[in-house]
Amino acid sequence: MATDRPIALNLPGEGELTERQRAYFDKCIEKLGMVPNVLRAYAFNPDKLDAFIRMYNDVMLAESGLSKLEREMIAVVVSSVNRCYYCLTAHGAAVRQYSGNPELGEQLVMNYRAADLAPRQRAMLDFAWNLTERPWEIDEPDRAALRQAGFSDRDIWDIAAVVGFFNMSNRIATATDMRPNREYHGQHR
């Protein structure tokens, strides 16, 4: 796809955004310098856009025992299992931003096991990988490993919520050939 369209589907554009949604897009431009294509893709339906924004903000930005970096690391590892071009690019940039390490995003994209991670992060990413690749095998020993690494039961819920959200997002992005904004490729290197 050689165009700047956010997805391969022919859906209506941003014409029907509410005032609040336009303000949200303006805030994205102010903070990020762009409106992420995932938001532009959802803009065909204001209700779907609101639902996506609410869920994203809850999973990725709300109060949690997980740091923003840890949540972005989960997003990249889940997207690595699913080979989601959009999310690997966008959230790889966020990992670079929050970690201050331009190599970490690529390490997580290619093979998180090659990264120099704290035991807590390794346990979290092992769980995220397994929950994405083989969810039917998750059992109490998997949760016990997270507790042993210092995660509370609430943290385990939050890890699972991030994993679930990005499995859904990866599938929508892949099904629609969603393309990352070009700006992500060069950010925080």
N, C-alpha and C positions, 0 to 999 in steps of 0.2 A: 504494500500500500504506500504509494509515494505522495499522498496528499497530507495536509495538516488536519484532516478530519479526525476527531477523537476515536471513532469506531467505524466499522465497515457497514453498519446498518444505516439505512436512510430513514432517520427519525426526525421529527420536528426539532428545531434548534431551541434557543434560549428565550424565545419571544414571550412565553407565558410565565416567566418567573415572577414570584411575588416580590413586593418591596423588600421584605426581610431577606429573601434569597439573593436579590441583587446586592443588598448590603453585605451579605456573606461573601459573594464573589468579589466585591470591592475590597473587603478585608483580605481575601486571598492575594489579590494583586498587591496590596500594600505590604503584606508580610512575606509573600513568596515571589512576587514579581510576575505572577501568572495565575490563571485559574486552572487547577489540575484537570486534565482531560477526563478523569473519572467523574468529576462533578459536571463537566460539560456534557458527558454522555448521559448522565441521569437527568439532565435538565429538560428532557423531552416531556417529563411528567413531574410537576411540582410536588405531588404527594410522595412519589418514589424518591425524589431528591431529598425531601425532608426526612424520610425514613432512613436513607443512607447516611445523611449527615448526623442525625441523632445517634445512630448505632456506632458510627465511626468515632464520634466525640466521646461516647460512653466507653467504648472498648479501648481507645487509644489515648484519651486525654483526661478522663475522670480520675478522681482519687483512687489510688491503688498501692499495694505493696510492691508492685512492679514499677520500675523506672520507665520513662519514655524510651530510653535506649533499649531496655530489655524487651519492651513491646515491639519496637521496630525490628529487633533481632529476630523475634518470633515471626514477624511478618515476612522477613526475608527467607528464613529457613522453610516455612510453609510454602512460600512461592518458589523456592528452589525445588522442593519435592514435586510441585505441580508444573514447574517450568513456565511460570507466568511472566512473560516479558515485561508487561506493564508494571506489575508490583515489584519485580526484582529491580527494575530501574529506579522507580520512584522511592521505594523504601530502602534500597541500597544507598541512595543519596542521603536519606534521613539517618541511617546508621553512621555514615561518614560524618554527618553534621553533629550528632549527639555524642559520638565517641571521640571526635577530633582525630580519628585514625583513618586516613584515606584507603588503607589496605583492608580494613576489617569488613567493609561492605562486600568487596569482591571475594574475600575468603568465605564469608557466609553464603554467598551465591554459589560458589563452586563446591565447597565442602567445609561445613562449619567445624568438622572434627580437626581440620588443619589449623584452625585459629587458636591463638593463645588465650584461652578463656578461663575465668574463675570456675571452680567446681560448681558453684551455684548456677552460673550461666550454662555450663555444659549439661547439667541435669535438666534444666529448663528446656534447652534445645533438643536434647535426646527425647524428652517427652513430646515436644511439639512435632518432631519428625515422625515419631511412632504413631501419634494420634492422627496425623495426616496420612501416613502410608499404610498403617495397619490398625485402624481404630478398634476393630473387633478384638484385638489382643490386649488392649489396655485393661489392667487389673489392679488390685490393691497393691501389689509390690511396686508398680509404677508410681502410684501416689505416695507410697512410703518412701521411695527414693527422693521425691521432691521434698517431703517433710524433712528427711535426713539432711538435705541440702539447705534447709532453713526456710522453706516456704510454708506459709500457713494454709489452712484449708481455703480461706478466701483467696489467697494468691493462686492456688490451684484452679479455682473457679475462673479467675481472671486470665490465667494462661490458656485454659480451655476456650474461653470466650474469644481471645485473640486468634487462636488456631481456627476456631469455627468461622469467625468473620472472614479471615483471609482465604479459607477454603472456598467459601461462597464467592467472595470477590474475585478470586483467581478464575473460577469457572465462568463467571460473567465476562470478565476481561478477555479470556481466551475465546469464548463463544462469539464475541462481538469484534474480535481482532482489535481490541482497544490498544491504542498507541500511547506511550508515555510522552509527555511534553519534552521537547528537545532540551530544554533548560536543565532537566534532571541529569543528563549525561555528564555535564561538566561541573556540577555543584560539589563543593566541599572536597576538592581534590588537592 
